[in-house]
């Protein structure tokens, strides 16, 4: 009987130790996740990736395909603030007609925010993005618009790993034309991903 009680106490003690280890491990993992997320958007980090939107593949007799691809890269000049460049290309191709295309190249800026202590934002960050560049809208029919392109809108990044963020972004895009149609504008909702490369040295710590 005494031996059974001793075994039971030892088993209970081991269970308590395992539970404590699991609890500490969960705290460390959570803290690491928050710390890694913060590291991705600190001064000296780099983001590279892109967005895909407007995907449409028609299955009719005169099938058509359309899609937009927007690669981008940026450098964090300060914590939560990144500046970089982008390229955008959109095409609609339909059998028997000329293709419709839009293009863009220019600079972009991002500002991230979010309470890292909140469970909701532990792996997520809201951001605002704006772009300025040379853009064009050349439809198969109608007037072309080529000129100064502007866009701005909010987005959210969800970090599936310390280095990869999945994004959803909604932006207003406008083109002030230099000739033909004076203005072209629309709302674009896009999805994409970014790869975040953190600084590899301490040269940015002397701020």
N, CA, C and O of each residue as an XYZ file, in Angstrom:
828
protein
N       0.836     -1.211      0.000
C       0.000      0.000      0.000
C       0.864      1.252      0.000
O       0.600      2.202     -0.737
N       1.913      1.243      0.845
C       2.811      2.394      0.908
C       3.530      2.586     -0.417
O       3.758      3.709     -0.868
N       3.885      1.445     -1.037
C       4.580      1.535     -2.328
C       3.659      2.113     -3.398
O       4.092      2.899     -4.240
N       2.391      1.722     -3.360
C       1.423      2.247     -4.332
C       1.247      3.745     -4.157
O       1.174      4.490     -5.134
N       1.181      4.183     -2.895
C       1.050      5.622     -2.639
C       2.278      6.384     -3.132
O       2.162      7.483     -3.674
N       3.448      5.791     -2.940
C       4.679      6.450     -3.385
C       4.711      6.571     -4.905
O       5.102      7.602     -5.453
N       4.287      5.486     -5.580
C       4.254      5.517     -7.047
C       3.272      6.571     -7.525
O       3.549      7.303     -8.475
N       2.104      6.647     -6.851
C       1.088      7.631     -7.240
C       1.603      9.051     -7.046
O       1.380      9.913     -7.895
N       2.291      9.300     -5.933
C       2.838     10.634     -5.679
C       3.910     10.983     -6.711
O       3.958     12.108     -7.208
N       4.774     10.003     -7.031
C       5.822     10.247     -8.030
C       5.213     10.565     -9.389
O       5.657     11.481    -10.080
N       4.172      9.786     -9.771
C       3.497     10.013    -11.054
C       2.857     11.397    -11.095
O       2.961     12.113    -12.091
N       2.191     11.767     -9.993
C       1.555     13.080     -9.920
C       2.591     14.191     -9.987
O       2.366     15.220    -10.622
N       3.729     13.981     -9.329
C       4.802     14.981     -9.343
C       5.352     15.158    -10.754
O       5.609     16.277    -11.198
N       5.531     14.016    -11.464
C       6.048     14.088    -12.839
C       5.068     14.807    -13.758
O       5.475     15.575    -14.630
N       3.768     14.554    -13.558
C       2.746     15.230    -14.364
C       2.815     16.732    -14.150
O       2.726     17.508    -15.101
N       2.975     17.136    -12.899
C       3.075     18.570    -12.594
C       4.298     19.191    -13.263
O       4.222     20.304    -13.783
N       5.415     18.485    -13.252
C       6.630     18.994    -13.893
C       6.414     19.149    -15.396
O       6.818     20.150    -15.988
N       5.768     18.141    -16.017
C       5.504     18.201    -17.459
C       4.606     19.380    -17.793
O       4.830     20.081    -18.779
N       3.582     19.597    -16.963
C       2.668     20.715    -17.202
C       3.397     22.048    -17.080
O       3.151     22.966    -17.862
N       4.290     22.155    -16.103
C       5.064     23.388    -15.929
C       5.969     23.625    -17.134
O       6.080     24.750    -17.622
N       6.622     22.550    -17.618
C       7.501     22.672    -18.783
C       6.710     23.107    -20.009
O       7.161     23.961    -20.772
N       5.516     22.512    -20.202
C       4.670     22.893    -21.339
C       4.255     24.353    -21.244
O       4.240     25.073    -22.243
N       3.918     24.781    -20.031
C       3.482     26.164    -19.833
C       4.617     27.139    -20.135
O       4.417     28.150    -20.809
N       5.809     26.824    -19.630
C       6.969     27.682    -19.895
C       7.294     27.690    -21.389
O       7.617     28.733    -21.959
N       7.203     26.514    -22.014
C       7.472     26.429    -23.452
C       6.507     27.270    -24.261
O       6.901     27.942    -25.214
N       5.221     27.229    -23.870
C       4.224     28.033    -24.584
C       4.524     29.518    -24.449
O       4.378     30.275    -25.409
N       4.943     29.935    -23.254
C       5.288     31.343    -23.037
C       6.489     31.737    -23.898
O       6.493     32.803    -24.515
N       7.509     30.872    -23.938
C       8.708     31.180    -24.722
C       8.400     31.252    -26.211
O       8.899     32.133    -26.911
N       7.569     30.315    -26.699
C       7.202     30.325    -28.116
C       6.424     31.579    -28.456
O       6.653     32.207    -29.489
N       5.489     31.943    -27.565
C       4.697     33.150    -27.801
C       5.581     34.386    -27.814
O       5.433     35.258    -28.670
N       6.506     34.455    -26.856
C       7.407     35.610    -26.792
C       8.306     35.670    -28.017
O       8.579     36.747    -28.547
N       8.770     34.488    -28.468
C       9.618     34.454    -29.660
C       8.849     34.904    -30.883
O       9.382     35.626    -31.726
N       7.572     34.474    -30.987
C       6.753     34.868    -32.139
C       6.590     36.372    -32.189
O       6.714     36.985    -33.250
N       6.308     36.972    -31.026
C       6.141     38.425    -30.980
C       7.448     39.115    -31.312
O       7.470     40.083    -32.072
N       8.556     38.612    -30.733
C       9.846     39.226    -30.990
C      10.253     39.114    -32.442
O      10.776     40.068    -33.019
N      10.013     37.933    -33.050
C      10.361     37.750    -34.459
C       9.533     38.651    -35.342
O      10.035     39.211    -36.316
N       8.241     38.795    -34.999
C       7.374     39.662    -35.790
C       7.865     41.096    -35.732
O       7.886     41.792    -36.748
N       8.262     41.542    -34.538
C       8.774     42.903    -34.416
C      10.069     43.077    -35.202
O      10.318     44.134    -35.781
N      10.902     42.011    -35.215
C      12.188     42.118    -35.909
C      12.008     42.320    -37.404
O      12.826     42.980    -38.045
N      10.934     41.754    -37.968
C      10.745     41.845    -39.415
C      10.521     43.275    -39.888
O      10.836     43.596    -41.033
N       9.986     44.136    -39.034
C       9.626     45.486    -39.466
C      10.463     46.547    -38.752
O      10.031     47.688    -38.587
N      11.667     46.153    -38.330
C      12.579     47.101    -37.716
C      13.509     47.710    -38.760
O      13.666     47.183    -39.862
N      14.110     48.813    -38.393
C      15.053     49.496    -39.277
C      16.148     48.545    -39.751
O      16.724     47.801    -38.958
N      16.427     48.580    -41.049
C      17.451     47.723    -41.622
C      16.926     46.464    -42.266
O      17.654     45.812    -43.015
N      15.663     46.092    -41.997
C      15.078     44.907    -42.620
C      14.656     45.212    -44.055
O      14.512     46.371    -44.443
N      14.464     44.160    -44.824
C      14.083     44.282    -46.233
C      12.884     43.386    -46.498
O      12.819     42.265    -45.994
N      11.935     43.877    -47.287
C      10.820     43.031    -47.723
C      10.849     42.902    -49.237
O      11.134     43.861    -49.954
N      10.547     41.693    -49.710
C      10.476     41.415    -51.143
C       9.321     40.460    -51.393
O       9.148     39.489    -50.657
N       8.541     40.725    -52.410
C       7.423     39.855    -52.713
C       6.561     40.430    -53.806
O       7.052     41.069    -54.736
N       5.272     40.198    -53.687
C       4.376     40.704    -54.713
C       2.931     40.374    -54.430
O       2.602     39.738    -53.428
N       2.069     40.821    -55.337
C       0.631     40.625    -55.205
C       0.051     40.123    -56.514
O       0.571     40.402    -57.595
N      -1.035     39.377    -56.393
C      -1.785     38.896    -57.550
C      -3.233     39.307    -57.366
O      -3.786     39.172    -56.274
N      -3.846     39.806    -58.420
C      -5.249     40.218    -58.337
C      -5.889     40.142    -59.712
O      -5.212     39.919    -60.716
N      -7.195     40.328    -59.744
C      -7.974     40.379    -60.988
C      -7.832     39.121    -61.832
O      -7.873     39.197    -63.060
N      -7.666     37.965    -61.196
C      -7.561     36.729    -61.966
C      -8.932     36.322    -62.498
O      -9.900     36.244    -61.741
N      -9.009     36.067    -63.792
C     -10.273     35.687    -64.421
C      -9.973     34.862    -65.666
O      -9.277     35.321    -66.571
N     -10.493     33.660    -65.704
C     -10.293     32.773    -66.844
C     -11.652     32.351    -67.365
O     -12.344     31.555    -66.730
N     -12.037     32.877    -68.512
C     -13.340     32.577    -69.100
C     -13.298     31.222    -69.805
O     -12.311     30.885    -70.458
N     -14.380     30.445    -69.668
C     -14.468     29.130    -70.294
C     -15.407     29.124    -71.492
O     -15.787     28.055    -71.969
N     -15.784     30.285    -71.979
C     -16.665     30.376    -73.140
C     -15.892     30.041    -74.413
O     -14.684     29.808    -74.379
N     -16.620     30.022    -75.553
C     -15.981     29.677    -76.829
C     -14.818     30.609    -77.133
O     -13.740     30.162    -77.525
N     -15.040     31.900    -76.951
C     -13.965     32.872    -77.127
C     -13.379     33.188    -75.759
O     -13.602     34.254    -75.186
N     -12.630     32.229    -75.267
C     -12.109     32.347    -73.919
C     -11.181     33.532    -73.748
O     -10.538     33.983    -74.695
N     -11.124     34.022    -72.531
C     -10.240     35.140    -72.213
C      -9.581     34.887    -70.873
O     -10.078     34.114    -70.054
N      -8.472     35.542    -70.665
C      -7.757     35.447    -69.394
C      -7.287     36.834    -69.000
O      -6.830     37.612    -69.837
N      -7.403     37.130    -67.723
C      -6.890     38.403    -67.222
C      -6.241     38.191    -65.864
O      -6.628     37.295    -65.113
N      -5.269     39.006    -65.559
C      -4.597     38.920    -64.278
C      -3.642     40.081    -64.076
O      -3.157     40.679    -65.037
N      -3.380     40.392    -62.817
C      -2.470     41.485    -62.469
C      -1.355     40.940    -61.585
O      -1.617     40.203    -60.634
N      -0.127     41.297    -61.891
C       1.038     40.900    -61.110
C       1.804     42.151    -60.708
O       2.108     43.001    -61.545
N       2.115     42.259    -59.414
C       2.776     43.469    -58.909
C       3.918     43.101    -57.966
O       3.715     43.072    -56.752
N       5.107     42.820    -58.485
C       6.258     42.599    -57.604
C       6.722     43.908    -56.969
O       6.565     44.984    -57.547
N       7.293     43.798    -55.775
C       7.762     44.997    -55.072
C       8.880     44.638    -54.105
O       9.040     43.480    -53.719
N       9.644     45.642    -53.723
C      10.706     45.484    -52.734
C      10.849     46.793    -51.978
O      10.661     47.869    -52.546
N      11.183     46.701    -50.684
C      11.299     47.914    -49.870
C      12.298     47.694    -48.745
O      12.583     46.564    -48.350
N      12.823     48.807    -48.241
C      13.815     48.814    -47.168
C      13.255     49.617    -46.002
O      12.721     50.710    -46.192
N      13.380     49.071    -44.792
C      12.863     49.758    -43.607
C      13.863     50.826    -43.164
O      14.912     50.520    -42.597
N      13.516     52.080    -43.434
C      14.391     53.188    -43.055
C      14.241     53.527    -41.576
O      15.140     54.120    -40.979
N      13.117     53.156    -40.986
C      12.853     53.296    -39.558
C      11.969     52.132    -39.148
O      11.401     51.448    -39.999
N      11.851     51.904    -37.840
C      10.923     50.885    -37.376
C       9.523     51.190    -37.897
O       9.019     52.302    -37.738
N       8.904     50.193    -38.520
C       7.527     50.265    -39.030
C       7.373     51.074    -40.318
O       6.264     51.163    -40.844
N       8.448     51.664    -40.840
C       8.353     52.494    -42.047
C       9.298     51.945    -43.114
O      10.506     51.847    -42.901
N       8.723     51.589    -44.271
C       9.508     51.039    -45.377
C       9.306     51.877    -46.632
O       8.211     52.374    -46.895
N      10.376     52.024    -47.400
C      10.340     52.754    -48.668
C      10.997     51.877    -49.730
O      12.037     51.267    -49.484
N      10.384     51.817    -50.914
C      10.946     50.972    -51.956
C      10.365     51.275    -53.317
O       9.979     52.409    -53.601
N      10.303     50.258    -54.159
C       9.824     50.425    -55.528
C       8.893     49.278    -55.901
O       8.864     48.239    -55.242
N       8.138     49.490    -56.966
C       7.189     48.473    -57.422
C       7.129     48.466    -58.943
O       7.474     49.446    -59.604
N       6.681     47.338    -59.478
C       6.344     47.197    -60.891
C       4.972     46.542    -60.949
O       4.703     45.604    -60.199
N       4.121     47.013    -61.809
C       2.774     46.455    -61.927
C       2.445     46.210    -63.392
O       2.706     47.051    -64.252
N       1.868     45.044    -63.659
C       1.448     44.741    -65.029
C       0.140     43.961    -64.990
O       0.003     42.988    -64.250
N      -0.810     44.402    -65.792
C      -2.108     43.742    -65.886
C      -2.462     43.572    -67.350
O      -2.289     44.493    -68.148
N      -2.957     42.395    -67.703
C      -3.324     42.134    -69.096
C      -4.625     41.348    -69.159
O      -4.889     40.477    -68.330
N      -5.423     41.673    -70.157
C      -6.621     40.907    -70.486
C      -6.498     40.473    -71.939
O      -6.444     41.305    -72.845
N      -6.454     39.170    -72.149
C      -6.269     38.612    -73.487
C      -7.513     37.830    -73.859
O      -7.928     36.930    -73.130
N      -8.106     38.169    -74.985
C      -9.317     37.507    -75.456
C      -9.155     37.146    -76.922
O      -8.599     37.920    -77.701
N      -9.634     35.981    -77.292
C      -9.499     35.511    -78.672
C     -10.232     36.439    -79.637
O     -11.402     36.768    -79.438
N      -9.533     36.847    -80.669
C     -10.148     37.661    -81.701
C     -10.125     39.148    -81.447
O     -10.616     39.911    -82.279
N      -9.572     39.595    -80.324
C      -9.507     41.030    -80.027
C      -8.096     41.400    -79.579
O      -7.298     40.535    -79.218
N      -7.810     42.668    -79.610
C      -6.516     43.146    -79.128
C      -6.464     43.057    -77.604
O      -7.492     43.223    -76.949
N      -5.304     42.801    -77.034
C      -5.206     42.724    -75.573
C      -5.355     44.093    -74.919
O      -4.993     45.120    -75.494
N      -5.895     44.083    -73.710
C      -5.944     45.289    -72.880
C      -4.837     45.186    -71.840
O      -4.665     44.139    -71.217
N      -4.094     46.255    -71.653
C      -2.973     46.206    -70.721
C      -2.941     47.446    -69.840
O      -3.356     48.532    -70.246
N      -2.448     47.261    -68.648
C      -2.087     48.377    -67.779
C      -0.690     48.093    -67.231
O      -0.294     46.936    -67.092
N       0.042     49.140    -66.927
C       1.400     48.971    -66.432
C       1.694     50.068    -65.425
O       0.989     51.075    -65.357
N       2.732     49.861    -64.655
C       3.140     50.883    -63.704
C       4.520     50.603    -63.148
O       4.902     49.446    -62.979
N       5.264     51.650    -62.866
C       6.561     51.534    -62.213
C       6.774     52.799    -61.391
O       6.513     53.906    -61.863
N       7.246     52.629    -60.168
C       7.414     53.812    -59.330
C       7.900     53.466    -57.940
O       8.478     52.402    -57.719
N       7.664     54.369    -57.007
C       8.115     54.204    -55.627
C       6.918     53.937    -54.721
O       5.788     54.311    -55.034
N       7.185     53.289    -53.603
C       6.126     52.984    -52.643
C       6.595     53.283    -51.233
O       7.794     53.332    -50.957
N       5.638     53.482    -50.352
C       5.908     53.664    -48.937
C       4.908     52.882    -48.116
O       3.741     52.768    -48.489
N       5.363     52.344    -46.998
C       4.483     51.581    -46.102
C       4.695     52.025    -44.659
O       5.802     52.364    -44.240
N       3.586     52.009    -43.916
C       3.647     52.247    -42.473
C       2.857     51.148    -41.781
O       1.680     50.947    -42.079
N       3.499     50.429    -40.852
C       2.869     49.328    -40.125
C       2.451     49.789    -38.736
O       3.100     50.640    -38.128
N       1.358     49.214    -38.245
C       0.968     49.468    -36.865
C       0.189     48.275    -36.334
O      -0.263     47.419    -37.095
N       0.040     48.232    -35.006
C      -0.662     47.138    -34.349
C      -0.083     46.910    -32.975
O       1.123     47.047    -32.774
N      -0.931     46.562    -32.028
C      -0.508     46.315    -30.653
C       0.042     44.904    -30.546
O      -0.713     43.934    -30.624
N       1.354     44.782    -30.369
C       1.966     43.456    -30.333
C       1.572     42.662    -29.092
O       1.760     41.446    -29.059
N       1.031     43.324    -28.074
C       0.616     42.628    -26.858
C      -0.790     42.060    -26.963
O      -1.234     41.333    -26.074
N      -1.490     42.385    -28.033
C      -2.841     41.884    -28.224
C      -2.800     40.520    -28.894
O      -2.011     40.301    -29.814
N      -3.654     39.593    -28.432
C      -3.714     38.270    -29.043
C      -4.105     38.352    -30.509
O      -3.648     37.553    -31.327
N      -4.959     39.329    -30.843
C      -5.430     39.476    -32.213
C      -4.297     39.824    -33.158
O      -4.282     39.366    -34.301
N      -3.337     40.636    -32.694
C      -2.271     41.122    -33.559
C      -0.940     40.422    -33.320
O       0.094     40.873    -33.813
N      -0.955     39.324    -32.568
C       0.311     38.680    -32.224
C       1.067     38.219    -33.469
O       2.296     38.286    -33.511
N       0.337     37.752    -34.480
C       0.973     37.323    -35.720
C       0.535     38.177    -36.900
O       0.775     37.807    -38.050
N      -0.094     39.296    -36.641
C      -0.610     40.142    -37.718
C      -0.173     41.588    -37.530
O       0.115     42.032    -36.419
N      -0.131     42.303    -38.637
C       0.158     43.733    -38.617
C      -0.694     44.422    -39.669
O      -0.747     44.000    -40.825
N      -1.359     45.490    -39.249
C      -2.025     46.350    -40.217
C      -0.989     47.293    -40.818
O       0.002     47.636    -40.173
N      -1.227     47.705    -42.054
C      -0.328     48.670    -42.676
C      -1.098     49.520    -43.675
O      -2.172     49.147    -44.147
N      -0.524     50.661    -43.979
C      -1.043     51.527    -45.042
C       0.039     51.637    -46.101
O       1.218     51.797    -45.786
N      -0.372     51.550    -47.366
C       0.592     51.622    -48.464
C       0.177     52.680    -49.471
O      -0.998     52.797    -49.818
N       1.140     53.439    -49.930
C       0.906     54.424    -50.980
C       1.975     54.313    -52.050
O       3.122     53.980    -51.754
N       1.604     54.592    -53.295
C       2.559     54.531    -54.398
C       2.428     55.766    -55.285
O       1.359     56.368    -55.387
N       3.531     56.125    -55.916
C       3.571     57.200    -56.915
C       4.461     56.720    -58.050
O       5.570     56.241    -57.811
N       3.985     56.843    -59.285
C       4.803     56.386    -60.394
C       4.232     56.761    -61.748
O       3.267     57.518    -61.847
N       4.840     56.223    -62.775
C       4.363     56.383    -64.143
C       3.531     55.151    -64.486
O       4.027     54.026    -64.427
N       2.272     55.365    -64.841
C       1.378     54.249    -65.104
C       0.562     54.508    -66.362
O       0.438     55.642    -66.827
N       0.011     53.430    -66.897
C      -0.794     53.553    -68.099
C      -1.914     52.542    -68.134
O      -1.785     51.436    -67.611
N      -3.012     52.928    -68.752
C      -4.161     52.050    -68.956
C      -4.499     52.081    -70.442
O      -4.926     53.108    -70.969
N      -4.307     50.956    -71.108
C      -4.486     50.881    -72.556
C      -5.506     49.795    -72.901
O      -5.123     48.657    -73.173
N      -6.792     50.129    -72.896
C      -7.831     49.138    -73.177
C      -7.865     48.759    -74.650
O      -7.353     49.485    -75.502
N      -8.478     47.608    -74.941
C      -8.612     47.176    -76.329
C      -9.485     48.144    -77.112
O      -9.274     48.349    -78.308
N     -10.459     48.737    -76.444
C     -11.327     49.729    -77.068
C     -11.413     50.950    -76.162
O     -11.416     50.817    -74.939
N     -11.482     52.112    -76.743
C     -11.588     53.333    -75.956
C     -10.267     54.063    -75.853
O      -9.262     53.657    -76.437
N     -10.287     55.155    -75.096
C      -9.109     56.012    -74.972
C      -8.075     55.434    -74.013
O      -8.412     54.796    -73.015
N      -6.816     55.673    -74.341
C      -5.716     55.306    -73.458
C      -5.505     56.393    -72.412
O      -5.798     57.566    -72.643
N      -4.990     55.978    -71.253
C      -4.596     56.929    -70.216
C      -3.188     56.580    -69.764
O      -2.974     55.520    -69.175
N      -2.241     57.439    -70.025
C      -0.852     57.223    -69.622
C      -0.352     58.484    -68.932
O      -0.395     59.572    -69.504
N       0.122     58.331    -67.699
C       0.550     59.518    -66.980
C       0.987     59.211    -65.567
O       1.592     58.173    -65.302
N       0.675     60.127    -64.656
C       1.064     59.998    -63.256
C       0.083     59.089    -62.528
O      -1.120     59.346    -62.508
N       0.607     58.030    -61.936
C      -0.226     57.089    -61.201
C      -0.072     57.246    -59.700
O       1.042     57.377    -59.192
N      -1.190     57.232    -58.995
C      -1.215     57.330    -57.535
C      -2.098     56.221    -56.978
O      -3.102     55.856    -57.588
N      -1.727     55.691    -55.830
C      -2.572     54.705    -55.156
C      -2.351     54.792    -53.658
O      -1.280     55.192    -53.200
N      -3.365     54.417    -52.903
C      -3.262     54.409    -51.440
C      -4.350     53.514    -50.880
O      -5.445     53.422    -51.434
N      -4.033     52.851    -49.768
C      -5.039     52.019    -49.137
C      -4.480     51.213    -47.982
O      -3.266     51.157    -47.790
N      -5.367     50.583    -47.204
C      -4.957     49.784    -46.053
C      -4.766     48.318    -46.420
O      -5.279     47.838    -47.431
N      -4.018     47.624    -45.576
C      -3.822     46.197    -45.767
C      -3.526     45.524    -44.445
O      -3.370     46.184    -43.417
N      -3.450     44.200    -44.480
C      -3.093     43.436    -43.289
C      -2.144     42.322    -43.699
O      -2.341     41.672    -44.726
N      -1.120     42.108    -42.895
C      -0.140     41.046    -43.131
C      -0.247     40.034    -41.997
O      -0.204     40.398    -40.822
N      -0.389     38.759    -42.357
C      -0.422     37.676    -41.374
C       0.843     36.844    -41.552
O       1.094     36.308    -42.631
N       1.635     36.740    -40.492
C       2.927     36.072    -40.576
C       2.767     34.580    -40.286
O       2.526     34.178    -39.147
N       2.907     33.763    -41.342
C       2.822     32.315    -41.167
C       4.149     31.755    -40.668
O       4.209     30.617    -40.201
N       5.205     32.545    -40.765
C       6.514     32.199    -40.221
C       7.231     33.513    -39.941
O       6.768     34.568    -40.375
N       8.356     33.472    -39.222
C       9.059     34.723    -38.944
C       9.493     35.481    -40.191
O       9.743     36.684    -40.119
N       9.587     34.799    -41.342
C      10.103     35.459    -42.538
C       9.087     35.617    -43.661
O       9.400     36.237    -44.677
N       7.880     35.075    -43.512
C       6.897     35.110    -44.600
C       5.573     35.659    -44.090
O       5.029     35.177    -43.096
N       5.062     36.667    -44.779
C       3.770     37.244    -44.428
C       2.801     37.161    -45.594
O       3.136     37.541    -46.715
N       1.601     36.664    -45.331
C       0.526     36.673    -46.322
C      -0.249     37.972    -46.175
O      -0.492     38.429    -45.059
N      -0.639     38.571    -47.299
C      -1.229     39.906    -47.252
C      -2.541     39.992    -48.013
O      -2.773     39.285    -48.993
N      -3.383     40.881    -47.526
C      -4.580     41.312    -48.250
C      -4.551     42.836    -48.256
O      -4.261     43.465    -47.239
N      -4.852     43.419    -49.409
C      -4.687     44.864    -49.579
C      -5.800     45.414    -50.450
O      -6.120     44.846    -51.494
N      -6.392     46.525    -50.020
C      -7.415     47.221    -50.811
C      -6.929     48.645    -51.059
O      -6.628     49.381    -50.119
N      -6.855     49.031    -52.348
C      -6.308     50.350    -52.676
C      -7.136     51.058    -53.741
O      -7.712     50.442    -54.638
N      -7.169     52.358    -53.604
C      -7.680     53.209    -54.676
C      -6.524     53.518    -55.611
O      -5.455     53.938    -55.167
N      -6.738     53.311    -56.917
C      -5.704     53.591    -57.907
C      -6.242     54.603    -58.909
O      -7.351     54.460    -59.423
N      -5.443     55.621    -59.176
C      -5.831     56.628    -60.150
C      -4.672     56.988    -61.059
O      -3.516     56.983    -60.637
N      -4.988     57.303    -62.316
C      -3.978     57.732    -63.282
C      -4.419     59.060    -63.877
O      -5.485     59.151    -64.487
N      -3.607     60.080    -63.700
C      -3.856     61.385    -64.317
C      -3.121     61.415    -65.647
O      -1.894     61.505    -65.684
N      -3.883     61.338    -66.751
C      -3.285     61.162    -68.059
C      -2.620     62.407    -68.608
O      -3.066     63.528    -68.362
N      -1.544     62.196    -69.357
C      -0.861     63.281    -70.050
C      -1.528     63.583    -71.390
O      -1.398     64.686    -71.921
N      -2.238     62.604    -71.926
C      -2.962     62.796    -73.182
C      -4.116     61.796    -73.228
O      -4.273     60.993    -72.308
N      -4.923     61.836    -74.287
C      -6.119     61.001    -74.424
C      -7.020     61.206    -73.218
O      -7.299     62.345    -72.845
N      -7.488     60.106    -72.592
C      -8.387     60.224    -71.446
C      -7.657     60.899    -70.291
O      -6.549     60.483    -69.952
N      -8.244     61.935    -69.670
C      -7.531     62.681    -68.631
C      -7.431     61.946    -67.303
O      -6.542     62.247    -66.506
N      -8.324     60.986    -67.042
C      -8.327     60.339    -65.731
C      -8.863     58.920    -65.840
O      -9.856     58.661    -66.520
N      -8.185     58.011    -65.158
C      -8.640     56.628    -65.032
C      -8.459     56.226    -63.579
O      -7.383     56.422    -63.013
N      -9.491     55.671    -62.970
C      -9.355     55.296    -61.558
C     -10.253     54.108    -61.237
O     -11.277     53.888    -61.884
N      -9.845     53.343    -60.220
C     -10.602     52.169    -59.793
C     -10.135     51.728    -58.408
O      -9.152     52.235    -57.867
N     -10.872     50.766    -57.853
C     -10.522     50.145    -56.573
C      -9.975     48.751    -56.861
O     -10.587     47.983    -57.604
N      -8.832     48.427    -56.278
C      -8.193     47.136    -56.509
C      -8.042     46.404    -55.181
O      -7.505     46.952    -54.218
N      -8.519     45.166    -55.136
C      -8.318     44.287    -53.979
C      -7.358     43.185    -54.409
O      -7.600     42.496    -55.400
N      -6.290     43.023    -53.675
C      -5.264     42.065    -54.083
C      -4.791     41.236    -52.895
O      -4.961     41.615    -51.736
N      -4.193     40.095    -53.221
C      -3.632     39.189    -52.228
C      -2.208     38.840    -52.652
O      -1.911     38.730    -53.841
N      -1.348     38.671    -51.678
C       0.029     38.369    -52.016
C       0.819     37.909    -50.813
O       0.256     37.553    -49.778
N       2.119     37.921    -50.961
C       3.003     37.537    -49.864
C       4.265     38.378    -49.933
O       4.628     38.900    -50.987
N       4.919     38.497    -48.798
C       6.192     39.204    -48.716
C       7.177     38.340    -47.939
O       6.808     37.676    -46.970
N       8.418     38.357    -48.368
C       9.504     37.722    -47.630
C      10.268     38.820    -46.900
O      10.715     39.789    -47.515
N      10.414     38.665    -45.590
C      11.069     39.676    -44.759
C      12.463     39.181    -44.383
O      12.619     38.122    -43.775
N      13.455     39.957    -44.752
C      14.845     39.639    -44.435
C      15.320     40.603    -43.362
O      15.313     41.819    -43.558
N      15.731     40.056    -42.229
C      16.146     40.908    -41.117
C      17.600     41.312    -41.279
O      18.364     40.689    -42.017
N      17.964     42.381    -40.564
C      19.346     42.864    -40.594
C      20.264     41.794    -40.030
O      19.899     41.073    -39.101
N      21.449     41.698    -40.593
C      22.395     40.657    -40.190
C      23.528     41.189    -39.327
O      24.406     40.428    -38.921
N      23.520     42.473    -39.047
C      24.583     43.055    -38.217
C      23.982     44.109    -37.315
O      22.790     44.406    -37.389
N      24.819     44.669    -36.465
C      24.363     45.670    -35.509
C      24.653     47.086    -35.981
O      24.608     48.020    -35.180
N      24.950     47.265    -37.265
C      25.351     48.596    -37.720
C      24.201     49.587    -37.680
O      24.419     50.797    -37.745
N      22.942     49.068    -37.571
C      21.799     49.973    -37.520
C      21.378     50.275    -36.083
O      20.419     51.013    -35.857
N      22.093     49.706    -35.112
C      21.677     49.891    -33.725
C      22.071     51.249    -33.182
O      21.506     51.700    -32.186
N      23.027     51.909    -33.813
C      23.449     53.227    -33.343
C      22.555     54.289    -33.949
O      22.950     55.001    -34.871
N      21.370     54.384    -33.430
C      20.370     55.306    -33.990
C      20.254     56.534    -33.126
O      19.465     57.429    -33.429
